[in-house]
Amino acid sequence: MPSIQVLDQNTINQIAAGEVIERPSSVAKELLENAIDAKATAITVEIKDGGISFIRITDNGCGIKPEEISLAFLRHSTSKIRTVEDLLTVSSLGFRGEALSSIASVAQVELITKIPEALNGARYLIEGGQEQKVEEVGCPEGTTFLIRNLFFNTPARKKFLKTAQTEAGYIAEVVERIALSHPEISIRFIHNNQNKLHTSGNGSLKDIIYQVYGREITANLFSINTESNFGNIQGFIGKPLISRGNRSFENYYVNGRYIRSQIIARAIEDAYQPYLMQHKYPFVVFNLSIKPELLDINVHPTKMELRFRNSQEVYEFIKDSMTKTLGHKELIPEIELKEIDKKPLPIENAHQKPSYRIPEPFETKRMEEIMEYTGGYTANPELPSSPKKEEEKVPEQLNLPVQLLSEEAKPQHKIIGQLFQTYWLVELQDKFYFIDQHAAHEKVLYEKIIKNLKNKEYVSQLLQPPIIVTLDLKQETLLKQNIKSFEEIGFTVEPFGGREYAVSAVPYNLFGLVSKEVFLEMLDHLLEEGKGNTQTLLLEQIASMSCKTAVKGNFSLSTEEAKSLIDQLLTLENPYHCPHGRPTIIAMTKTEIERKFKRIL
């Protein structure tokens, strides 16, 4: 057996660096967080070669005292905490004291810093963890870090880096997330001498969302601002129509720190579940402010993970907040009949985000058009109004818009007819609505069934002969754990010998729909969902299957039946999406139609 020996300090530092510094974006993240902790109001991030050869981060923060510079590069040296008890209430972004030590052990680092009360600043050089030079220099207040030749002394790790363009993309993501979490700080990002992002620091989160994600996203947001006894949520969440196929648009922060949390992600996705199709994820940007003593962020060196002392409360708070924000809003997507661009986006650039630029004030042009047309009046309380002359009157067609599915709008509904024996056409004020009869009826049945089941208004239907299913060990264990939940909603399941079970009764609305395959699918669904309210999961699946009885497309309904369907939609909590997340209604404006007929340009 090889002999045991203690590793030398240089090896220890490089192993520790591997936990904190994985790639150039890790360097950018750590130094950006340090700049924020230093109370900077303006930060510039400049990179070349994707940050592999050069990173410069400059801030106007409080700087580092000359006598503390070398100390700052030692492992576990920090100004953020003093004792282990401080970990319970840490509020800064950085606190471990590993960042500078880790960066310096795998790169050539130059530091220039000056504190406000000093006449001159200091320049400090450290390379591969070895101090090279300290000297006095003239410089502005704040701190500048120059990181050159990352992983110059660990070539094996350098080989695992991606292309310069890809690494630059990772840094851009870090800068964007920091900018979104701190709209009060002006942040500039420069790549290969080109400005990619520059935020004003005016505190407007919506302005930054516009710069990072563009007009379409920014135009389809709801603000969220709710409080509880342990914290609050503040930010924006997207309408269902701007959902994406992955979680990259889920940006959430805890006390200003970007993190990844299964609890928060689950709460977000459960709140959006009635509004989105399967495998679609929402757009959110919000900060959860929570008492520090309820958090444990000392989980991983990168501080991307944390634990909540009251995780169930956090889950319920986030889910309820989003459910309330999305509820009672008209979520009907509008159709825009755009002309096909004769110059399509090149395939290699099709995945990229809009180019960064400092925008004009959000929707200024549209605001001006509204003001000009209405003489200063606007129905949107978020848009400014100029004083109207007393003799001026608001045109009748511009009275406050009403929601299609409201009692107020009901007498104004003008049902035009049925299209393709599937879609009902309704005119209301200056909009034209398409209602998918199958999706709408499906949602009416879904909410009715869910309500009846939750109120225990169900009847069991006996099966003759019973369904015999053979379960594997996991399925059998899951069934035994949740047998009461199955029985409470109308199932009767009994052992039939060995690992076989007999399903002899089902909820009445599933009669004729439940088969061996369907029952096994329900068990597998519980297994995939993991921990949660078993009965709620079963109810949702039952309701979803029951909707197979909904009226289909290519089926002729009478006008009275269509009116009845619309009336039933009025009573629903979420009438705008079927149980699978598809829209039940879409709209087109009169203006859009007139553009196509060239009545207006």
N, C-alpha and C positions, 0 to 999 in steps of 0.2 A: 504493500500500500504506500502511495507517495506520502511524504512527510507534510505535515500541516505547518503553514507559516503565515505571518501577517503580511498583507499586501502593502506595497510602498504607497506613499501619499499621492503621488501622481496618478497611479492606477486607480486608487480609490476615487479621486476627483473625476477622472474620466468615466468611470462606471456611474457615478452620481450624475454627471452631466448627461449621460444617456437617458436618464429618467426624466429630465427636465427639458433638454434641448434635443429634439428629434430632427428638426429641419430649420431652415432660415425663419419660417413663420413663428417658431417657438421663441426665437430671439426677439423678433418684433413684438410679440405678445408680452413677454416679460418686461421689456424696456418701456413699452407703452404704458403698462400698468404702473411701473415705477414713476413715470412722468406724471400720471394722474394722481398718485399718492403724494407727489411733491407739490400738489396744488397748482399745476400748470393750467393756464387758460388757452394756450396755443402750442400745438405740437406738430412738427414736420417729420415725416418718415420718407426717406429717400433710399432707393435701392438700385443696384445694377446687377445684371446677370442673375436675376431672380433672387438676389440677396446672398448668393453663394460667395461672390467675391467682395461685395461691398454693401453695408447697411449703415445709414446715418440717421440717428434719431435725436432731434433737437427740441428742447422744451424751455419755457420761461418760468419754470418752477423755482423752488426755494434753494436749489443747489446743494452741494455737499461740502462740509467744512474740510479745509485742506488736511487737517490732522486726522480726519476720519476716512480719507479716501482709501488707503491701503487696507484698513480694517473692513471696509465695505466689500472687499473681494475675498474675504475669508469665508469658509463654509459656516452656515448658520449664524451669520452676523446680520442683524436687522434692527431697524429703528421702530418697527411696528409693534413688537411685543417685548415684555421683560421676563415674565414668568409663565409657567404652564397654564395658570389660571386665566391669563389673557387670551388664550385660545378660545375660551367660551364666549368672549365678547368682541373678537377681532372684527373690525369694520373696513380695514384697508384691503386693496386688491392683492397686494403682495405682503407676505409676512414670514415666509419660511427662511429667508436668508440664503437661498441656494442659487438664485438666478445669476448674479454677477460672477460668483465662483464657478458655476457650471459653464457660462459663456467664455470666461477667460481661460478655462482649461482646454478649450478646443478651438480657439480663434486668436487672432491678433487684435487686441483691443486698445483703443485710444479714448481717453476720457478728458474732456475739457469742462470745467465747472467753476461757478462763482456764486457765492452767497451774497445777498443784498448789502450787508454791512461792510463787505471787504472792498478794498481799492482794486485789487487784482484777483485774477482767478488762478487755477492750477491746471496743469496738463500732466496726465499720468498715462504711462504706457505699460501694458502687461501682455505677455505672449506665452501661450501654452501654460498658463498658471504661474509663470515666472516674471516677477517685477523687473522692468527694464529701465524706466526713467521717471523722475518726478521733477517738474520745474514750474516756476511762476510765469504766468502769461497774462496779457490783457485780453479780456473777453467780456461779452455781455452777461447779465445775470441769467442764471439757469444752468442747464446741463446739456452737453452734446456727447453722444456715444458714437464712435466710429468702429464698426466691426468689419474686419477684413479677413478674407481667406478662411471661411468657416470650415472646420474639420481638416485643416492643413496638416495636423499631426495625427489624424486618425483616418487615413485614406480608405480603409475598409468601409467605414460608415459613409464617407463621401460618395462611394459608388452606389449607395442605395438611394441617393437623391434623384428626383425626376429631372426633366428638362428645365432650363432656366425659366421658360414661359409658364410651365406648370407650377414651379415653386413661387413665381411671382403671383400667380393666381391665389395660392394659399395665403400669401401675405396680404393680398387685397381683401380676402375674406376676413382676416383678423382686423384690418384697419376699418372695414365697414362695420363690423360688429362693435368695435370700440366706439366708433362715431355714433352708431344707433343707440348705444347705452349711455352716451354722454353728450347730448346735443348742446350742452352749455360750453363745450370746449371746441375751439376751432382746430380742425385736424386737416392737414394737407398730406397727400400721398403722391410721390413722384417716382416714376419708374423709367429708367434709362433717359433721364432729362425731360420726360414728358409728364405734365400734370394729369393725374388720373382722378383725383378727388380733392375737393377743397370745401370744407363746411365752414359756415360763418360763425358758429358758436353762439347763435342768437337764442338757443334754447328750444327751437321749434323742431320737434321730432318729425313732423310731417314733411318739412323741407328736406330733411336728410333721406327719408324714405323715397321722396321724389327723385333725388339725385342718384340714389343707389339702384332703385327698382323701376323708375320711370313713371309716366303719366297713368297708364292703365291701372297699375296697382294702387297708386295714390288716390285715384278717383273712385275706388271701390273699397273704402275703409270705413269702419265704425270705430269711434273712440270708445275706450273702456276706462272707467275710473270708479273702482269700488273699494270699500273698506271692510275690515273685520276687526275683531278684538286683538289680533296678533299681527296685523299688517295691512297692506293695501296693494292693489294692482292698478297700474297706470300705463296707457299706451294705445295701440290700435290693433284691431283684428280685421281680417279681410272678409268680404262677402264670399259666399261659396263659389261664385263663378270664377274666382281667381285662384282656385286650388291647383296643386301641382302633383306630380306622380311620385314625389319623395319628400322627405322631411326638411329639405334644405331651406324652406321658407319659414320654418318654425324658429323664430328668434325670441328667446325668453331669457331674462336676466334676473338674478337674485341679488338684491342690494348692489346693483350696478355691475355685477360679475356675470359674464357669459358662461353658462354651464349646460350640461346635459343631464336630464333627470327623467327617469322612467315614470315617476309619479306625475310630474308636470305634463309630459308628453301624453300620458294616458288621459289626464283630465281634459286637455285641449281636444284630443281626438274623440273622446266620448261626448263632449259638448257638441262637436260638429257632426257626429255620426248620423243624425237624422237629415243632414243637409248635403252630404257628400256621397258620391259613389264609392264603392269598395276600392281600396288602394289609391285613394286620393287624399291629399293632406292640405291643411289650410295655411294661409299666410297670417302670421301673428308677429307683432313686435311689442313686447310689454315688459315692464319691470315689476317684479314682486318685491316689495319692501317688507322685510320681516325682522322681528327682534333678533339680534345676533345670538342671544343665548339659546334660541330655538334651533340653531344650525350647528352642524359639524362639517366644516369645509376642509378639515385636516385629514382628508381621506387619501389623496393622491398628490404626488409632487406637482402635477400640472394644475391642480385645483379645479379641474373640470367636473369633478363629481362632488356631491355633498349629500349629507343625510339630514332629514328633518326629524326633529323630536316629535312633532305632531303631524306625521305624514298624511293620515286620513283626513284631518281638518284641512290641510293644504289642498288635497285633492278635491274635496267637496267645495271649498271656497272658489278655486279656479274654475271648476266645471259650472257651478251655479252662476258665477259672474258672467261667464261667456254665454251660457244658456239665456240669461236675462237680457244680455246685450243683443243677441241674435233674435230673440223672441219679439213678436209684435212689430217687426220691421217688414216692409214690402221687399221681398227678395226675388222679384221678377226680372230676369235678365232681358236687356233690350238688344234687338238685332240691329246691326249696322251693315248695310249692303255696300261693302267696300269694293272699289275697283281693283282688279288684279294688277299687281305691280309687274310691269314688263321687265324689270330688272330684279329677279329674285335674289335673295341673300345667298352668298356662296355657302356651300355645304360646310366648309371648314369653320365658318364663323357663325353658323346658325344657332349654336348653343350659347353664344356669348350674351352677356347682359348688355343693355344699352350703354353707350359710351358715357363716361362721366363728364358732367358739365355743371356749371353753376346756373340754375334755371332762373327764368323770370319768375316773379311771384306767381304762386300756383293758380292756374286757370285765370290769369289776369284778363286775357282776351275775351274769354267766355263771360266773365263778370262785366266787362265793359259793354258787351253786346246786350246783356240783360238790362243793364242800367239805361242804355240808350233807348231800348225798346219800351221799357216800362216807365220812363221818366223818373228814374231813381228808385222805383219800388222793386223789391225782390222778396220772393216768398221764402227764401232760404235764410234762416236766422244767422247762419255763419258768414253770409256775404254782407258787406257794408251797404247801407242805403243812404242816398243823398236826399236832402229835403225836397218834397214835392210842392209844386205850387198848388194853392188851394183849389183853383178851378180845374186842375188836371184830375182825370179819373183813370183808374186802372181798367184796361180793357177787360170785358167780361170773360174772354177766353183765357185770361191769365189769372182767374181766381185760384185760390190755393188748391193744388192738386189733391185729389182724394185717392185712397187706395182702392183698387178694384174689388178686393174682398173686404168690404166694410158695409155696414148697414146704410151709411150715408150715400154710398155709391150705388147701392142696389137699385133704386128707382131709375137711375140714369143708364143702366146696362142696356145696350142695344145689341141683341143677338142677331148676327148676320146670317148664320147658318153653319152647316157642317161641311168640312173639307176632307176629301178622301175617306169619308165614313170613319174618321179617327179624331179629327181636330175640330173643336168648336171655336168659331170666330166671334169675338165680342168687341164692340166699339164703346169707348168711354172717353169723353172729352177729346183730347188731341192724341189719344193712343189707340192702338189696334192690338188686341190680345188673341193669342192662340192657346187654347186649353186642350191638353192631351187627355181625352176621356178615360183611357185606361189608367194612366198614371194618377189622375185625379181620383177616380173611383177606388183605386188600390189604396191611396192614402186615407180616404174616408173609412174604408173597411179596417185598415191597419189601426188607426187611432181608436175606432170603436171597439175592436177586439182587445186591444191593450187595456182600455178602460174597463171592459167587462171582466177580464181576467184579473186585473189588479183589485177589483172590487169583489172578487171571488164569485162573480156571476157567470158560472160555467156549468156545463153538464157533461158527464162522461158518456161515451158511446161504446157499448160492448162490441168486441170483434169476434166473429165466428167464421173460421177458426182463428185462434190467436196467432200473433206473429212470433216466430221462434228465432231468437238471435243468439249467436255464439260470440262471446266477448273474450278479448285477450286480458291479460292481468291488469293492465292500466285501465282499460275500460270497465272491468269488473269492479276495481277499487273505486273508480270515479262514480259508478252507479250506486254502490253501497253508501258512499259519502253523501250523495245527493238524492237518495231515494225519496225522502220526505218532500223535497221540492217538486219532484215529478208527480207524486201523489196529490199534492195540494192543487195542482193545475189540471187534474183530470186523468192522469195516467194510472193504470194498474199494471205493475210489473212484478212477476213472481219467479222464484228459482224453478228451473225445469230439469235439473240434474246436470252435474258437472259444471261446465261454464256456460251452459245454455239457460236462457231466461225467456219467459213467455210474456208478451205484451198483450193483455186480454182486454184492455179498455184504453181509449184515447179521448182527448177533449173533442166534443161534438163537432166543432168547426174543422177538425182535422180528419174526420171520417172520410175514408176514400183517398186521403192524401198520404197517410203514414204507411210506409213500407219498411221492410227490413233495412234497406239502404238509408232511408230517411232517419230512422231511429239511431242508427250507428253514426250518421252525420251529426245529429244533435249532440251525442256524447263527445265526438271529436271536436265539435265547436267549443264545448266547455273546456276540453283539454287545452286547446289553442289559446283560449282567453286567459287561462290561469286563474289566479285568485280574483274574486269579485262576487257580486250578488248573483248566485246561481239562478234564483227564480226569475230575476230580471232578464238574464241572458236567455233563459228558456222562453219567457214571454215574448221577447223580441223575435226569436226564431219562429215561434208558433204563429205570431201575427204575420211575419213575412211569408210563411208558407200558405197561410190562409188567404192571402191576397191573390192566389192563383185563381180564385173564383171571381175576381173583378172583371167587369165588362172589358172586352178586348177591343183592339183596333179593328178596322174594317167591319164594324157593327153599327147599324143605323139606329140612332137614338132620336126620339121626338124632341121638339123644342121644349116641351114641358119637362121631359126627363133631364134635359140639359140644364134648365133653370133649377130643378131640384138638386142636381149635382153641385151647381155653383153655391146654392144656399147651404148645402152641407159643408162645403169648403170653408164657409164663413165661420163655422163653429170650431175649426181645428186649431191646435196650437201651432203647427207648422204646415200650412197648406201649400207651400211653394215647392216641396220636394217629395217624391214618392219614397217608400221605405228603403229603396236602393240608392237614393241620392240624386235621381234624375229630376230635372225640373218638371213641374206639372203645368206651368204657364210660362210663356215668353211673350215679349211685347215689341212693338215697332211704333215709332213716333210718326205723326203726320208729316213732320218736317223731313224725315228720312225718305218717306214715299215721294214727297214733292220734289226732293232732290233728284230722284231717279227719273221722274217725268220732266226734269229740267224746268220746273216751274220756279224754282229758286236755285241759286248757284252758291 
